[in-house]
């Protein structure tokens, strides 16, 4: 077999109706922005003077609700968090960019999305702000080469989430963030009462019920916890395009779906030493060889360019493997025979790493095939 990249891509819901759903969500998003007053630069800028904190309350409500639903679905095994794209962390450029955007928000009264909402309703200030954003994006594209090294490499941490930063379970972090957000909502209203002279006495009680429901949902997420790698592995499936001969007719391309265990049983997850070797010189493939043996075995003999990641430490590098690998990257797990490599493959698959393979027969078979490194 060769390295067909579509073979080892986890099955996803490729449904044309999803585009209709995306359009409906976009329209609902725009409607919500406008109805919340986000098309008015005066209302948006008011948050910096603590008179009008609707922006903070609406946006943080959206963030916290999405967070509870997302990690609730992850805990129930409905969503694989490893398959969700996380914006990579570029700390240095992120801080500078945040400061520039913050100053622009204060002066112009808009962020990029709210300027679109404002422009769509015919407001001239929103149109001009949006036009300025397009011009700025063009100028950035034309000058990025002068500071590319700093922009793309300074403070780069890849796929980084707060549970990794603080070393706590995601459910605990979700509950803590919800508690802080609810306190911020309460504090924001106190500021609006004092500085903005707002009267909240006639506000509907549904807000309190919503806060209680949000906190209860976060507590449920913490109680459910994260699914184990074994649980995620059991739910993984793969699609594989195979040619099927039916009589004298031309072969037909048929897509079969296999469980992860079936991939092992049918040895569809294995590549021969010859295939693994040729992948080095195939420009269509970017092979990453993961040698999961001990450091002593690795130092005794290893395949050229193989990365030594002992099986016990493999989970530590999963975030790096998930962080923006090229689309043509394939991972090949290697051990002396196949035992540890199979275990490593299961960890990769259960963690959501795409295009993972196992070296057939391990290093022993490699040596027997080539008698050289």
Secondary structure, DSSP 8 states (H G I E B T S, - for coil): ----TTTTSB-----THHHHHHHHHHHHHHHHHHHTTTT-HHHHHGGGGTS--HHHHHHHHHHHHHHHHHHHHHHTTSS-GGGS----EEHHHHHHHHHHHHHHHHHHS--HHHHHHHHHTT-HHHHHHHHHHHHHHHHHHHHGGGGHHHHHHTTEEES--HHHHHT--HHHHHHHHHHHHHHHHHHHHHHHHHTS----TTS-THHHHHHHHHHHHHHHHHHH----HHHHHHH-EEEEEEEE--TTS--EEEEEEEEHHHHHHTTTTEE-HHHHHHGGG-TT-EEEEEE-S-HHHHHHS--TT-EE--GGGHHHHHHHHHSS--TTEEEEEE-SSSHHHHHHHHHHHHTT-SSEEEETTHHHHHHHHHS--
